Each structure stands twice: as structure tokens, then as C-alpha cells.
Amino acid sequence: MDNNVSKFNVANVFTFARLPLCFVGIWIYDRYPVWGVAVIALAALTDFLDGQVARRFNCVTEFGRRLDPATDKVFMVIVLIFALVKASALGGTVVLWAIVTVELLIAATSVRIWRITGHEPVVVKVGKFGMFGRMVAVTVLLLSTTVSDMLQTTMLLTGLIAGSIGVALGVLAWIDYLVQAKVSRALL
């Protein structure tokens, strides 16, 4: 990692863009739900793009490593609250609350690891896949509010399956974080 790289590089711009895009998507949603969800999905995509750009163009910074997970958690909280308000009436409530629970567990454990070691936990691939599953679930559940009854059932089922997989993978990532916290504490 090169600490001489500017904080305001392309990768960090993607990270910075996540929250404004999220708010734009929410703002658009009530008038044009499909476009609103598309903008929210684009905001979620920036989580993938920032890491890819940082690694590919060798512009990883300590600032970006700290900014990205913090932005992820704020983004997820905002989107989950919005989804609970909009999509919960359709039957996605249990999955959405499970996603909220996993996000809170991971965030709390990450903070604990940071307080013990002074740095973020090592992110595992299963955690990234879990986050992807949870974002697919939220996106599909939000989209399900905009379609016909017949398609709505299919989308709800897809959202429930993606959410369940995302939650299961999130729990595995959380367990890995617990192990990291225990190992970190033992090393101190």
C-alpha cells in the first residue's frame, strides 16, 4: 500500500459517491420506483468498483481502507430503513430484520476488533459474497413493490432466498471476525 497516494483518487471517489447516490435513489423512488432502485443498485455497485479500482491502479490508501467499511455500514443502514418502510408490507420483513441483525453484529464486532488492535478486521471473501446477497435481496424486495402480483411473488421469493443466503454468509463472516477478535486479544 502506497501512503503517498492522494486521498482523493478515483477509488475513493466511488466510495464518496455511494451515499449521495443512495439519497438520490430514495428521492427518485416515490415518483419513479424502478429508476430509484436502479440508482440505489448503482450506489451498491460502487462498493465493488472502489476496491477493484484501488487494487488495479495501485491507489490503495489507509484513508480508503477506513472510509469504505464505514461508508458500507452507513449505506446499509439507510437502505435497510428505507426498505423496511417500503417493502415490509409485502412479506420481506423477517429477511430485512435478519439483514439488520447481521449488519449490526458485524459492525459491533468490527468496532471491537478496531478498539483492540487499532485496525479494521481482515475482510473475508464470504463476507463480500454475503454483502452482495444482502444487497440483491434489498434491491429485489424494493423492486417487488413496483410489479404485478404474479411477478411480485417470484420477486419476493428471490429476495427471500438471496437474503437468506446473504444472512447465512454474513453470520459466517461474523464468526470469522469473532475469531479475529479472540486472536487479537490473545496476542495483546
Buried (B, 14 or more C-beta within 10 A) or exposed (E): EEEEBEEEBEBBEBBBBBBEBBBBBBEBBEEEBEEBBBBBBBBBBBBBBBBEBBEEEEBBBEBBBEBBBEBBBBBBBBBBEBBBEBBBEBBBBEBBBBBBBBBBBBBEBBEBBBEBBEEBBEBBEBBBBBBBBBBBBBBBBBBBBBBEEEEBBEBBEBBBBBBBBBBBBBBBBBBBBBEBBEEBEEEE
